[in-house]
Amino acid sequence: MGDGAGKAIGGLAILGNKSGKDTHRILLLDEPRKTNHINRCCAAGIEVLPRDSAEFAINEADVVVLSWWGSPTMDMFLREFPNIPCRVMLWTHKNGFYDPPLSDALVRSCDRLLVTSPLTLENPVWSDGTLVYGFGDFAPEKIPPKTDYSLNSDSFVIGYVGMPSYKRFSHNALDYMSKTISMIPDAVFILSGEYSDEFKSDITLTGVEDKVKLLGWTNDVLGLLRTFDVFGYLLRSDSSATTENSVLEAMAAGLPVVMARKPVGKYLIGDGAGFLADSPEEYANNLLRLYESEDLRRSVGQVARKHILVSCNASDNLNRFNEACLKVVEKQKYIHKFGGF
């Protein structure tokens, strides 16, 4: 329930309880390392139960929602799933195409599939899934938008908030950054989040440590976003990513975004709301266009915000979730077996 998991599950549960239409319980399968989202849920009147309450929670539920990240803990839970008649929806928070792969057998063992990216629906086997984004109670309208698009310093700041490491970034991310620096001498990359020692070492080996800055963790994401001129995201093409909340927050803040097209960039960036890139040259050229034009930075940033306000409506997302639940409730409860996936 920490980080993105807490935002997705906890936020949706809070919205559901506030709506008065449904009641959520959250069953923890492991001891939480972070409790910030759990605390939010408890404050909103949502029961957060330990694993030894599994039989009670399953027996009492009209619908059991399995939030799947491909973790061994979930796999073990499913192999030992109680012999209790129930209805089960699988909510996959990974796109299913890349590690961890989503098992067709697991999907067939559930009564309905929820996905957090249109990418997952490209698989014909999963095409009847329901799109329920993993942004919880995200309220983009409450994020103060950027208003000043002038370059206020000697630097053109290309920012990122998330996880600066090869777990998220392309293996040749520094080639993209180096190409940009060669074309835009004023460019500076400001990367915030828990970075890896390997990535930090490669920055030094590449000789760009004066142009690629690692800030580490920040508690003021929205304040930091407003110091960026552009949001740049070099997501690796074989990532299991889906919703990518950091991109949504940047767009809601009115930042122009330049990111890798694959695997999910093409679904996140609407027409005129940013730029997609498949190579270091394309990435650098898109950034150069934004560097050279304040009007372009403003227009793209404002379109990005409008796009997110329309496409990332938390109430609409909750309604899709509830509609899927109602369809499952029409079925009789039965004992589910999850072996063989």
C-alpha positions in Angstrom: 0.0 0.0 0.0 3.0 2.3 -0.4 3.6 4.7 -3.3 1.7 3.9 -6.5 -0.1 0.9 -5.0 -1.5 3.0 -2.2 -2.5 5.8 -4.5 -4.4 3.4 -6.8 -6.1 1.1 -4.3 -6.5 3.6 -1.4 -7.6 6.5 -3.6 -10.3 4.5 -5.3 -11.5 3.1 -2.0 -11.8 6.5 -0.5 -13.8 7.8 -3.5 -16.1 4.8 -3.3 -16.8 5.3 0.4 -17.4 9.0 -0.1 -19.8 8.3 -2.9 -22.1 6.4 -0.5 -22.7 3.8 -3.2 -20.2 1.2 -2.0 -18.1 0.1 0.9 -14.5 -1.0 0.6 -12.3 -3.2 2.8 -8.6 -3.6 2.0 -6.8 -6.8 2.9 -3.1 -6.6 3.3 -1.1 -9.7 2.2 2.2 -8.5 3.8 3.4 -6.1 6.5 3.4 -2.6 5.0 6.7 -0.7 4.8 4.9 2.6 4.3 1.7 3.6 6.0 0.8 7.0 4.6 -1.9 5.7 2.3 -3.1 3.3 4.9 -3.5 6.2 7.3 -5.5 8.1 4.7 -7.8 5.1 4.3 -8.3 4.6 8.0 -9.1 8.3 8.4 -11.8 7.9 5.7 -13.4 5.1 7.5 -12.0 2.2 5.4 -11.2 -1.0 7.1 -7.6 -2.2 6.5 -7.3 -5.8 7.5 -4.3 -8.1 8.1 -3.8 -11.3 6.1 -5.3 -13.5 8.8 -8.6 -11.8 8.1 -8.7 -13.2 4.6 -11.5 -15.7 5.1 -13.7 -13.1 6.8 -13.0 -10.5 4.1 -13.7 -12.9 1.2 -16.8 -14.3 2.8 -18.3 -10.9 3.4 -17.5 -9.4 0.1 -19.9 -9.0 -2.8 -16.8 -8.8 -5.1 -13.2 -9.6 -4.3 -10.8 -7.5 -6.3 -7.2 -8.9 -6.7 -4.8 -6.0 -7.3 -2.0 -7.7 -9.3 1.6 -6.5 -9.7 3.0 -10.0 -10.4 4.4 -10.4 -6.9 5.4 -13.7 -5.3 3.3 -12.8 -2.3 0.1 -12.6 -4.4 1.0 -15.8 -6.3 1.3 -17.7 -2.9 -2.0 -16.2 -1.7 -3.8 -17.4 -4.8 -2.3 -20.9 -4.6 -3.7 -21.0 -1.0 -6.9 -19.2 -1.8 -9.7 -20.2 0.7 -12.4 -22.6 -0.5 -15.1 -19.9 -0.1 -17.7 -19.2 -2.8 -17.1 -15.7 -4.1 -16.9 -13.5 -7.1 -13.4 -12.3 -8.2 -12.2 -9.5 -10.4 -8.5 -9.2 -11.4 -7.2 -5.7 -11.5 -3.8 -5.8 -13.2 -1.5 -2.8 -12.5 1.1 -4.1 -15.0 0.5 -4.0 -18.7 0.9 -7.8 -19.0 3.2 -7.9 -22.0 6.5 -7.5 -20.2 8.0 -8.8 -17.1 6.0 -9.8 -15.1 3.8 -11.3 -17.8 0.1 -11.6 -17.2 -1.0 -15.2 -17.4 -4.0 -16.0 -19.6 -4.8 -18.8 -17.1 -5.0 -16.3 -14.2 -7.3 -14.1 -16.3 -9.6 -17.0 -17.1 -9.7 -18.0 -13.4 -11.4 -14.7 -12.6 -14.8 -13.4 -13.4 -13.7 -10.1 -14.9 -10.5 -8.3 -15.9 -9.7 -4.7 -15.0 -6.7 -3.0 -16.7 -4.8 0.2 -16.0 -3.7 0.9 -19.6 -5.3 0.6 -23.1 -2.1 -1.2 -24.0 -3.2 -4.3 -22.2 -6.4 -4.4 -24.3 -4.3 -4.9 -27.4 -4.0 -8.6 -26.5 -7.2 -10.2 -28.1 -7.4 -12.5 -25.1 -7.8 -9.5 -22.8 -9.7 -7.2 -25.1 -13.0 -7.4 -23.1 -11.3 -6.0 -20.0 -12.5 -2.8 -18.4 -10.2 0.2 -18.2 -9.8 1.4 -14.6 -6.7 3.7 -14.3 -4.5 3.4 -11.3 -4.6 7.0 -10.2 -7.0 6.6 -7.3 -8.6 9.9 -6.2 -6.2 12.0 -8.4 -7.7 15.5 -8.7 -5.8 17.2 -11.6 -8.0 20.3 -11.2 -6.4 20.9 -7.8 -2.9 21.0 -9.1 -1.8 24.7 -9.6 -0.8 25.1 -13.3 2.4 26.6 -14.5 1.8 30.2 -15.7 5.2 31.5 -16.6 6.8 29.7 -19.5 9.8 32.0 -19.9 13.3 30.7 -19.3 14.0 32.3 -15.9 17.6 31.3 -15.6 20.6 30.5 -17.8 19.4 26.9 -18.0 16.7 25.0 -19.9 15.5 22.7 -17.2 14.3 19.2 -18.4 12.9 17.6 -15.3 11.7 14.2 -14.1 10.1 12.9 -10.9 10.0 9.2 -10.3 12.8 6.6 -10.2 16.0 7.6 -12.0 17.4 4.2 -12.6 17.5 1.5 -15.3 14.4 -0.1 -13.7 12.5 2.7 -15.3 14.8 4.3 -17.8 16.0 3.0 -21.2 19.4 1.3 -21.1 20.6 4.1 -23.4 18.9 7.0 -21.6 22.2 8.8 -21.2 22.6 8.7 -25.0 19.3 10.6 -25.2 20.5 13.1 -22.6 24.0 13.5 -24.2 22.4 14.1 -27.6 20.2 16.8 -26.1 23.1 18.5 -24.4 25.1 18.6 -27.6 22.2 20.3 -29.4 21.1 22.6 -26.4 24.2 23.7 -24.4 21.8 25.4 -21.9 20.0 22.1 -21.2 20.1 20.7 -17.6 18.4 17.5 -16.6 17.0 17.6 -13.0 16.0 14.1 -11.9 14.2 13.6 -8.6 13.4 10.3 -6.9 15.2 7.2 -5.5 18.1 6.8 -7.9 20.3 3.8 -8.4 24.1 3.8 -7.8 24.5 2.2 -11.2 22.8 5.1 -12.9 24.7 7.7 -10.8 28.0 6.0 -11.7 27.1 6.0 -15.5 26.4 9.7 -15.3 29.9 10.3 -14.1 31.4 7.8 -16.7 29.6 9.6 -19.5 31.0 12.9 -18.3 27.7 14.7 -18.0 27.6 15.1 -14.2 27.5 18.9 -14.5 24.4 18.6 -16.7 22.5 15.7 -15.1 21.6 16.3 -11.5 20.2 13.7 -9.1 18.1 15.3 -6.4 17.0 12.2 -4.5 13.6 12.1 -2.8 11.3 15.1 -2.5 8.2 15.7 -0.5 7.2 18.7 -2.7 6.6 17.2 -6.1 4.2 19.9 -7.2 6.5 22.7 -6.2 9.4 21.0 -8.0 7.3 20.6 -11.2 6.8 24.3 -11.5 10.6 24.8 -11.7 10.8 22.6 -14.8 10.6 24.0 -18.3 9.8 20.5 -19.8 9.1 17.1 -18.3 11.3 14.4 -20.0 10.6 10.7 -19.5 12.8 8.0 -21.0 10.8 5.0 -20.0 12.3 1.7 -21.2 10.4 0.1 -24.1 10.0 -3.2 -22.3 8.6 -1.7 -19.1 5.5 -3.2 -17.5 4.3 0.4 -16.8 0.6 1.5 -17.2 -0.9 4.6 -15.7 2.4 6.5 -15.0 1.1 9.0 -12.4 4.2 11.1 -12.6 3.4 12.0 -16.3 -0.2 12.7 -15.4 0.9 15.1 -12.6 3.3 16.9 -14.9 0.7 17.4 -17.6 -1.8 18.6 -15.0 0.8 21.1 -13.9 0.8 22.5 -17.4 4.2 21.1 -18.4 5.0 20.1 -21.9 6.1 16.5 -21.9 8.6 14.7 -24.2 8.7 10.9 -23.6 9.4 7.6 -25.2 6.6 6.4 -27.5 6.8 2.8 -26.3 5.3 1.1 -24.4 2.6 3.5 -23.1 3.6 7.0 -24.1 1.3 6.9 -27.1 -1.6 6.3 -24.8 -0.7 9.0 -22.3 0.1 11.9 -24.6 -2.9 13.2 -26.5 -2.9 15.3 -29.7 -0.9 18.5 -29.2 -0.3 17.6 -25.5 3.4 16.7 -25.9 5.9 14.9 -28.0 6.9 11.3 -28.5 10.3 10.0 -29.4 11.8 6.7 -30.7 15.4 7.8 -30.8 18.0 10.2 -29.2 17.8 12.4 -32.3 14.0 12.7 -32.2 14.0 13.3 -28.5 16.6 16.0 -28.7 14.9 17.7 -31.7 11.6 17.8 -29.9 13.3 19.4 -26.9 15.1 21.9 -29.2 11.7 23.0 -30.6 10.5 23.7 -27.1 13.7 25.4 -26.1 13.5 27.8 -29.0 9.8 28.8 -28.5 8.1 30.1 -25.3 4.8 30.1 -27.2 5.2 26.4 -28.1 6.0 25.6 -24.4 2.9 27.5 -23.3 0.5 26.0 -25.9 1.7 22.4 -25.4 1.6 22.8 -21.7 -1.9 24.2 -21.7 -3.2 21.5 -24.0 -1.6 18.9 -21.8 -3.5 20.2 -18.8 -6.8 20.3 -20.6 -6.2 16.8 -21.9 -5.7 15.5 -18.4 -8.6 17.3 -16.9 -10.9 15.5 -19.4 -9.2 12.1 -19.6 -8.3 11.6 -16.0 -11.6 12.2 -14.2 -11.6 10.2 -11.0 -15.4 10.0 -10.8 -15.6 8.6 -14.3 -12.9 6.1 -13.3 -14.8 5.0 -10.2 -18.0 4.7 -12.3 -16.3 2.3 -14.7 -15.1 0.3 -11.7 -18.6 0.2 -10.2 -20.2 -0.8 -13.5 -17.7 -3.8 -13.7 -18.5 -4.8 -10.2 -22.3 -4.7 -10.9 -21.8 -7.0 -13.9 -19.9 -9.5 -11.7 -22.5 -9.3 -8.9 -25.0 -10.7 -11.4 -23.1 -14.0 -11.3 -23.5 -16.7 -8.6 -20.7 -17.1 -6.1 -18.5 -20.2 -6.6 -15.2 -21.6 -5.3 -12.2 -20.3 -7.3 -9.1 -22.3 -8.0 -6.0 -20.5 -9.1 -3.5 -23.3 -9.7 -1.5 -23.7 -12.9 -0.7 -20.1 -13.7 
